[in-house]
């Protein structure tokens, strides 16, 4: 019997067969032909058009087919044909500045549309097979394979959202939870012969969400996800039990909610847990990260500051603060953009405060209200003055009225609200100095950057914020500290936008 005939055999004849090997065999024999069929007429089309067309063709093909194994074959064939296209669209989203320009947004939407179709149909196949496990038409391995591909597509879709500084939808999280719950209940969440596991895919997605990807360098997202996927087998998902004696490195998964895990330490001891709640136990991860950090050099697959950030996210026993809570008065001034902040700190603009309103520069400041405060950031709402046209990744300074202290922040979330625009900002540090930048171009002489001498969220490393493109990887930055010169080179790039670049600094 040819591989293609086996692939479309009745599932009842595969009672004790390894469906994974059958699909792999068929794919090797017909892979090139199948890909050519899926991509027919799309040879010269741009990736965006290819993705949209493949999504439509897959939807039409699945609508005509009800037999599970044939549906799986259609999904596998489309996924293989889309490999190059999806990779190109993901890269276009990753390297584009924020906020995403129209072309990059089009690429992200096209990739998401195709991934959504694949994820939804893989998941639908897995959920529909749960009643056939253990019966006369045992579909255990088919369910395992469908669930594994569903989790992979869902996780890939979530990483795509993070690349654009978006948040995965609750529906996406709920579907991932449903697929995992079915696989766990049917005993197929564990590793297959190749070591791939539904549970590992789910754990990796949860770990990445706990790390708050908005704080990771966008260019490091793929590497961070790969690193996390390698660590996933060392974490485990357990049934949630009472009493909760040890909450360190443990996170609650509420399977009735469309959201990732939350620290178990934040859940009141007397609060009843929802039925079938689970706990993600990460206690095996910090020792492995510490071991990699201790080895240093090539042993560390990610920059040390990123690994420390991951370690902090997964090891907290309680909702710990990397920054001490600031006693804000609720009304603050927001100074938007690097040029305005440099003018303020270098003394060329006093900004707008109640104590020196006569010297105000109304163009640079606006009045906001602090509506929420988190361990490393704030939620703020616009009250008065002209709201600056802020976007994700932009730089702002928050300054409480009638106080000399200020906070340097990056915009991480933005949402319209009936009461006024609301922003979520990440707190970088509460001290900064203006620094002249090196330049061999006389036309660029006199440029300045913002030196952040101590970044608690990045292992207390120093950082530098400059205008986009102001420096090269070979640039050497000189800091004159009361006559003592310190020299820095550019380290990891933490954030970039059309206006600024934010790098960690390392000793030159």
C-alpha positions in Angstrom: 0.0 0.0 0.0 1.4 3.4 -0.9 2.0 6.0 1.8 -0.7 8.2 0.3 -3.2 5.3 0.5 -2.2 4.7 4.2 -2.7 8.3 5.0 -6.3 8.3 3.9 -7.2 4.9 5.3 -10.2 4.6 7.6 -9.1 5.4 11.2 -10.8 2.2 12.4 -8.1 0.2 10.6 -5.4 1.9 12.6 -6.3 0.5 15.9 -2.8 -0.1 17.2 -0.8 1.9 14.6 1.4 4.8 15.4 -0.4 7.6 13.5 2.6 9.8 14.0 4.9 7.5 12.0 2.2 7.1 9.3 1.8 10.8 8.8 5.6 11.3 8.8 6.0 8.6 6.1 3.3 10.1 3.9 4.7 13.5 4.4 8.2 12.4 3.2 6.8 10.8 0.1 4.3 13.5 -1.0 5.6 16.6 0.8 7.0 18.4 -2.3 4.0 17.5 -4.4 1.6 18.6 -1.7 3.4 21.9 -1.1 3.3 22.6 -4.9 -0.4 22.0 -4.9 -1.1 24.2 -2.0 1.0 27.0 -3.5 -0.4 26.7 -7.1 -0.7 30.1 -8.7 1.2 31.9 -5.9 4.7 31.6 -7.2 5.3 35.4 -7.5 2.9 36.5 -4.8 4.1 38.5 -1.8 4.1 36.6 1.5 1.0 38.5 2.8 -1.0 37.3 -0.2 0.3 33.8 0.1 -0.7 33.6 3.8 -4.2 34.9 3.2 -4.7 32.6 0.2 -3.5 29.6 2.1 -5.9 30.4 5.0 -8.8 30.6 2.5 -7.8 27.4 0.7 -7.4 25.5 3.9 -10.8 26.6 5.2 -12.4 25.5 2.0 -10.7 22.2 2.0 -11.6 21.4 5.6 -15.2 22.3 5.0 -15.4 19.5 2.5 -13.7 16.9 4.7 -15.1 15.3 7.9 -12.8 12.3 8.3 -10.3 13.1 11.1 -7.2 11.6 9.5 -7.8 13.3 6.2 -8.3 16.6 8.1 -5.0 16.1 9.8 -3.3 15.5 6.5 -4.8 18.7 5.0 -3.6 20.7 8.0 -0.1 19.1 7.9 0.2 19.8 4.2 -0.8 23.4 4.5 1.5 24.0 7.4 4.5 22.6 5.5 3.6 24.7 2.5 3.3 27.8 4.7 6.7 27.4 6.5 8.7 29.9 4.4 5.9 32.4 4.2 5.2 32.4 7.9 8.9 32.8 8.7 9.2 35.8 6.4 6.1 37.5 7.9 7.3 36.9 11.4 10.7 38.4 10.7 9.0 41.4 9.0 7.0 42.0 12.2 10.0 41.6 14.5 12.4 44.0 12.8 9.8 46.7 12.1 9.8 49.8 14.4 7.1 50.4 16.9 4.3 51.3 16.5 4.1 48.9 13.5 3.9 50.8 10.2 1.2 49.8 7.7 3.3 47.3 5.8 4.5 45.5 9.0 0.9 45.5 10.4 -0.3 43.9 7.2 2.4 41.2 7.5 1.4 40.6 11.1 -2.3 40.3 10.3 -1.7 38.0 7.4 0.5 35.7 9.5 -2.0 35.7 12.4 -4.9 34.9 10.1 -3.2 31.8 8.8 -2.0 30.7 12.2 -5.5 31.2 13.7 -7.0 28.9 11.0 -4.4 26.2 11.6 -4.6 26.5 15.4 -8.4 26.5 15.6 -8.8 23.5 13.3 -6.0 21.5 14.9 -7.6 22.2 18.2 -11.1 21.4 16.9 -9.8 18.0 15.7 -8.2 17.2 19.0 -11.3 18.2 21.0 -13.5 16.2 18.7 -11.5 13.0 19.2 -11.7 12.8 23.0 -14.7 10.5 22.9 -12.9 8.1 20.6 -10.0 7.3 22.9 -10.3 3.8 24.3 -13.2 2.7 22.1 -13.2 0.4 19.2 -11.7 3.1 17.0 -8.9 4.1 19.4 -7.7 7.5 18.3 -5.3 8.1 21.1 -2.2 8.8 18.9 -4.2 10.9 16.5 -5.5 13.0 19.4 -1.9 13.4 20.7 -0.6 14.6 17.3 -3.5 17.0 16.7 -3.2 18.4 20.2 0.6 18.8 19.8 0.2 20.7 16.5 -2.6 22.8 18.0 -0.5 23.9 20.9 2.5 24.7 18.6 0.4 26.9 16.4 -1.3 28.6 19.3 2.1 29.3 20.9 3.5 30.6 17.6 0.5 32.9 17.3 1.2 34.3 20.8 4.8 34.9 20.1 3.7 36.8 16.9 1.5 39.0 19.1 4.5 39.7 21.5 6.6 40.7 18.5 4.2 43.6 17.9 3.9 44.4 21.6 0.4 43.1 21.6 -1.3 40.8 24.2 -2.6 37.4 23.2 -6.4 37.2 23.3 -8.3 35.5 26.1 -9.9 33.3 23.5 -6.4 32.0 22.5 -5.5 31.2 26.1 -8.8 29.5 26.7 -8.4 27.3 23.6 -4.9 26.4 24.7 -6.2 25.5 28.1 -9.0 23.4 26.6 -6.6 21.4 24.4 -4.2 20.8 27.2 -7.0 19.7 29.6 -8.3 17.1 27.0 -4.8 15.8 26.4 -4.1 15.5 30.1 -7.5 13.8 30.8 -6.8 11.3 28.0 -3.3 10.5 29.0 -1.6 12.0 25.9 -0.1 15.2 27.3 3.3 13.6 27.9 6.2 13.1 25.5 5.9 11.0 22.3 8.7 8.9 20.9 10.6 12.0 19.8 10.2 13.7 23.2 7.7 16.3 22.0 4.9 16.8 24.5 1.7 18.8 24.6 2.5 19.7 28.2 5.9 21.1 27.3 4.3 23.4 24.7 1.8 24.6 27.2 4.4 25.1 29.9 6.7 27.1 27.5 3.8 29.4 26.6 3.0 30.0 30.3 6.6 30.7 31.2 7.0 33.2 28.4 3.8 35.0 29.5 5.0 35.1 33.1 8.3 36.8 31.9 6.2 39.7 30.5 7.6 39.7 26.9 7.1 43.4 26.6 10.2 43.8 28.8 12.3 41.5 26.6 14.2 42.9 23.6 12.0 42.2 20.6 15.0 40.8 18.7 15.6 38.3 21.6 12.0 37.0 21.6 12.6 34.0 19.3 15.8 33.1 21.2 14.1 33.5 24.5 11.2 31.3 23.4 13.6 28.6 22.2 15.5 28.8 25.5 12.2 28.5 27.5 11.1 25.6 25.4 14.3 23.8 26.3 13.6 24.5 30.0 9.9 23.5 29.9 10.5 19.7 30.7 12.0 20.8 34.0 8.8 22.5 35.1 5.6 20.5 35.7 1.9 21.0 36.0 0.2 19.6 39.1 -3.3 19.5 40.5 -4.0 22.5 42.8 -4.4 21.4 46.4 -5.3 23.0 49.7 -3.7 24.0 52.0 -1.0 25.8 50.0 2.0 25.3 52.2 4.6 26.4 49.6 3.9 29.1 47.1 7.4 29.8 45.9 8.0 29.3 42.2 4.4 28.2 41.8 1.7 29.7 39.6 -2.1 29.1 39.5 -3.7 28.0 36.2 -7.4 28.7 36.4 -8.7 26.5 33.6 -12.0 28.3 33.6 -10.4 31.6 32.7 -8.9 32.8 29.4 -5.6 33.9 30.8 -2.1 32.6 31.6 -0.9 31.7 35.1 -0.7 34.0 38.1 1.6 33.8 41.2 0.0 31.4 43.8 1.3 33.8 46.5 -1.1 36.4 45.3 -4.1 34.1 45.9 -5.7 34.5 49.4 -5.4 31.4 51.5 -9.1 31.4 52.3 -10.1 31.7 48.6 -11.6 28.6 47.1 -10.0 27.4 43.9 -12.1 26.8 40.8 -12.7 23.1 40.0 -9.9 21.4 38.0 -7.5 24.3 38.8 -3.8 23.5 38.2 -0.5 24.7 39.4 2.6 25.4 37.3 5.6 24.3 39.5 8.8 26.1 38.4 11.0 25.1 41.3 13.4 23.2 39.0 14.1 26.3 36.8 16.1 28.8 39.0 18.9 26.3 39.8 19.4 25.6 36.1 19.5 29.3 35.2 21.9 30.0 38.1 24.1 27.2 36.8 24.2 28.8 33.3 24.9 32.2 34.7 27.7 30.9 36.8 29.3 29.1 33.8 29.1 32.4 31.7 30.5 32.8 28.2 29.1 30.6 25.5 27.3 28.4 28.0 24.6 31.1 28.4 22.2 31.1 25.4 20.8 34.5 26.2 22.4 37.8 27.5 22.8 37.6 31.3 20.4 40.4 32.0 17.6 38.6 30.1 18.3 35.4 31.9 18.1 37.2 35.3 14.8 38.7 34.2 13.5 35.3 33.5 14.8 33.9 36.8 13.2 36.7 38.7 9.8 36.1 37.0 9.8 32.4 37.8 11.3 32.3 41.2 9.3 34.9 43.2 7.7 33.5 46.3 5.5 36.5 46.6 4.6 39.5 44.5 8.1 41.0 45.1 9.1 44.4 43.9 12.2 45.1 42.0 11.5 48.8 42.7 10.5 50.3 46.0 6.9 51.7 45.8 6.9 55.4 45.2 4.6 57.5 47.3 2.9 59.4 44.5 0.5 62.2 44.7 -2.0 61.1 42.1 -1.6 64.0 39.8 1.6 64.0 37.7 3.2 65.7 34.8 4.2 63.6 31.8 7.1 64.9 29.7 7.0 63.0 26.4 9.9 62.2 24.1 13.7 62.1 24.4 14.3 65.7 23.1 11.9 67.2 25.7 13.4 65.1 28.5 17.0 66.1 27.5 16.0 69.8 27.5 14.5 69.4 30.9 17.4 67.6 32.5 20.0 69.8 30.9 18.3 72.9 32.3 17.0 74.4 29.1 13.4 73.9 30.1 11.8 73.9 33.5 8.7 72.1 32.4 5.4 72.7 34.1 5.0 72.3 37.8 2.9 74.3 40.2 6.0 75.8 41.8 7.4 77.2 38.6 4.3 77.5 36.3 5.4 80.9 35.1 8.4 79.2 33.4 6.3 76.4 31.9 6.8 75.0 28.5 3.3 73.8 27.7 4.3 72.0 24.6 6.4 69.4 26.5 4.1 68.5 29.3 0.6 67.3 30.0 -1.3 66.4 33.1 -2.1 62.8 34.0 -3.6 60.7 36.8 -2.0 57.6 38.3 -4.7 55.0 38.3 -2.7 51.9 39.0 0.8 51.0 40.3 2.5 47.7 39.7 5.9 46.3 40.8 7.7 47.9 37.9 5.4 50.4 36.3 2.3 52.5 36.4 -1.1 52.9 34.8 -1.8 56.5 34.0 -4.8 58.4 32.5 -4.7 61.7 30.6 -6.4 64.6 32.4 -5.4 67.9 30.8 -3.1 69.7 28.4 -2.5 68.4 24.9 -2.0 64.7 25.0 1.2 63.8 23.1 0.9 61.4 20.2 2.5 58.5 22.1 3.0 55.0 20.8 4.2 51.7 22.2 8.0 51.9 22.8 8.1 55.7 23.3 10.0 57.4 26.1 8.3 59.4 28.8 9.2 61.0 32.1 6.7 61.0 35.0 7.1 63.7 37.6 4.9 64.1 40.7 3.8 67.6 41.2 5.8 69.6 43.8 8.4 66.9 44.1 11.8 66.9 42.6 11.9 63.1 41.9 11.1 61.8 38.4 10.7 58.4 36.7 12.0 57.4 33.3 9.6 55.0 31.7 8.8 53.3 28.4 5.2 53.1 27.1 4.2 49.5 27.0 0.5 49.5 26.6 -2.0 52.0 25.2 -5.8 52.0 25.3 -8.6 54.5 24.7 -11.0 55.0 27.6 -14.1 57.1 28.0 -12.4 59.1 30.8 -9.3 59.7 28.7 -6.4 57.9 27.0 -4.8 55.4 29.4 -1.2 54.1 29.2 0.7 51.4 30.9 4.4 52.4 31.3 7.4 50.4 32.4 9.5 52.0 35.1 13.2 51.9 34.1 14.8 54.0 36.8 14.4 57.2 38.9 17.8 58.8 38.0 19.3 59.9 34.8 21.9 62.3 33.4 22.5 63.9 30.1 25.5 62.6 28.2 27.3 63.9 25.1 27.4 61.3 22.4 30.5 60.5 20.3 30.4 61.4 16.6 32.8 61.5 13.7 30.3 63.4 11.7 30.6 67.2 12.3 26.9 67.6 11.4 26.0 65.2 14.2 28.2 66.8 16.8 26.4 68.0 19.9 24.0 65.1 20.1 23.1 64.0 23.6 21.9 60.8 25.1 20.2 59.8 28.4 22.4 57.8 30.7 20.5 55.6 33.2 23.2 54.7 35.7 21.3 51.9 37.5 18.5 49.7 36.1 17.0 47.5 38.8 15.1 45.5 36.3 18.2 44.6 34.4 20.6 43.5 37.2 21.5 47.1 38.1 23.3 47.5 34.8 23.7 50.9 33.3 21.7 51.9 30.2 21.7 54.5 27.5 18.8 55.9 25.5 19.6 57.8 22.3 17.8 59.0 19.2 17.4 56.1 16.7 20.5 55.5 14.6 22.7 57.9 16.7 25.3 55.3 17.5 27.0 52.3 15.9 28.0 49.0 17.6 31.6 50.3 17.7 30.7 53.6 19.5 32.5 54.3 22.8 30.6 56.4 25.3 32.5 58.5 27.9 31.0 59.3 31.2 32.8 62.0 33.3 32.0 61.3 36.9 33.5 64.3 38.9 36.7 64.1 36.9 36.9 60.3 36.7 36.3 59.0 33.2 34.3 55.8 32.6 34.1 54.2 29.2 31.2 52.1 27.9 30.4 50.1 24.8 26.9 49.2 23.6 25.5 46.0 25.0 22.2 44.3 24.4 19.5 46.4 22.7 16.5 46.3 24.9 14.0 48.4 22.9 13.8 50.4 19.7 11.3 52.5 18.0 11.2 55.1 15.2 12.4 57.7 17.7 14.8 56.0 20.2 17.1 53.1 20.9 17.6 51.7 24.4 20.8 49.8 25.1 22.4 48.3 28.1 26.0 49.4 28.6 29.1 47.3 29.2 32.6 48.4 30.2 34.7 49.2 27.2 
